[in-house]
């Protein structure tokens, strides 16, 4: 299996677009302005390469999937209803994504397996206001064998 990081990223984006219907905007870079919310960005975080033998390597590609839900256009106008709604929506989106990844661990043969996808949640301020934010760290593993 040849290394194709952009191909793996495209597989992740297609999986999100086709299985997580609540997401309004999916991009393959750290976008500044979104066309709708929830918005998702998929970026490469790092890769690991574990040596198994002279002709075998296990390559792990780590992708950060950032999910943004706008709470308000300003931190000064945030109310409890908006926070509660963002929390509920984020729970649904993260759950749908984790289920989609668990059901497609080889990305149609583009990977050998997928490691469990942990997530972290926080709040942050960005160019379009105040967000509820979650980051899913997805690790896609390919076994590489030389011929």
C-alpha positions in Angstrom: 0.0 0.0 0.0 1.6 3.3 -1.1 1.5 6.3 1.2 -1.1 8.9 0.2 -1.8 11.3 3.0 -4.1 13.6 1.0 -6.0 10.5 -0.2 -6.6 9.5 3.5 -7.7 13.0 4.3 -10.1 12.9 1.4 -11.5 9.6 2.6 -12.1 11.1 6.1 -13.8 14.2 4.6 -16.1 12.0 2.4 -17.0 9.8 5.3 -17.9 12.9 7.4 -19.9 14.5 4.5 -21.8 11.4 3.7 -22.5 10.0 7.2 -22.8 13.1 9.4 -25.7 15.0 7.8 -25.9 17.7 10.5 -22.5 19.1 9.4 -22.8 22.2 7.2 -19.2 22.9 6.2 -16.3 20.5 5.8 -12.8 21.7 4.8 -9.3 20.2 4.5 -7.5 23.2 6.1 -7.9 25.4 9.2 -10.5 27.7 7.7 -11.2 31.1 9.2 -14.7 31.9 8.0 -17.3 29.1 7.7 -20.3 28.8 5.4 -22.5 27.2 8.1 -22.4 25.5 11.5 -21.6 22.9 12.7 -18.4 23.3 10.8 -15.5 20.8 10.5 -11.9 21.1 9.5 -9.7 18.1 8.8 -5.9 18.6 9.1 -2.8 16.4 9.4 -1.4 16.5 12.9 1.6 14.2 12.5 2.6 10.7 11.5 4.4 7.9 13.2 6.4 5.1 11.7 7.2 2.0 13.6 9.9 -0.3 12.2 8.8 -4.0 12.2 11.5 -5.6 10.0 13.7 -4.8 7.0 10.7 -4.8 4.7 7.8 -3.9 6.9 6.7 -0.7 8.6 3.6 0.3 10.4 2.7 3.9 9.5 0.2 5.8 11.6 -1.2 9.1 10.3 -2.8 11.4 12.9 -5.5 13.7 11.7 -7.2 16.4 13.8 -10.9 16.8 13.2 -12.0 20.1 14.6 -15.7 20.7 15.1 -17.1 24.2 15.6 -20.5 25.3 16.7 -21.1 29.0 16.9 -22.6 30.0 20.3 -22.8 33.7 19.5 -21.1 36.4 17.4 -19.5 37.9 20.6 -18.5 36.7 24.0 -20.5 39.6 25.4 -23.8 38.3 24.2 -23.6 34.6 25.2 -26.7 33.3 27.0 -27.4 30.0 28.7 -29.9 28.8 26.0 -27.2 29.2 23.3 -24.7 27.3 25.4 -27.1 24.5 26.1 -28.1 24.2 22.5 -24.4 24.1 21.4 -23.6 21.4 24.0 -26.5 19.2 22.7 -25.6 19.7 19.1 -21.9 19.0 19.8 -22.8 15.8 21.6 -24.9 14.6 18.5 -22.2 15.6 16.0 -19.3 13.9 17.9 -21.4 10.8 18.5 -22.3 10.6 14.8 -18.7 11.0 13.8 -17.3 8.4 16.2 -20.0 5.9 15.0 -19.1 6.7 11.3 -15.4 6.0 11.9 -16.1 2.8 13.9 -18.2 1.5 11.0 -15.5 2.3 8.4 -12.2 1.3 10.0 -10.4 0.6 6.7 -11.7 3.5 4.7 -12.6 1.3 1.8 -9.2 -0.4 1.8 -7.2 2.8 2.0 -6.0 1.8 5.5 -5.4 -1.4 7.4 -7.1 -0.2 10.6 -8.2 2.8 12.6 -7.3 3.3 16.3 -10.0 4.5 18.7 -10.8 8.2 18.3 -10.6 10.2 21.5 -12.0 13.8 21.7 -11.4 16.9 23.7 -13.9 19.7 24.2 -13.5 23.3 25.0 -14.8 26.8 24.2 -12.9 29.3 22.1 -13.2 32.7 20.5 -12.6 33.0 16.7 -13.1 35.5 13.9 -16.9 34.7 13.7 -17.6 34.9 17.4 -17.7 32.4 20.3 -17.7 28.7 19.7 -18.2 25.3 21.4 -15.2 23.3 20.0 -14.3 19.7 19.9 -11.2 18.0 18.5 -11.2 14.3 17.5 -7.8 12.8 17.1 -8.1 10.1 14.4 -5.2 7.7 13.9 -5.2 5.9 10.5 -2.8 3.0 10.3 -1.2 1.5 7.1 1.1 -1.5 7.1 3.8 -0.9 4.5 5.7 -3.8 3.0 8.5 -3.4 0.4 8.4 -5.7 -2.5 
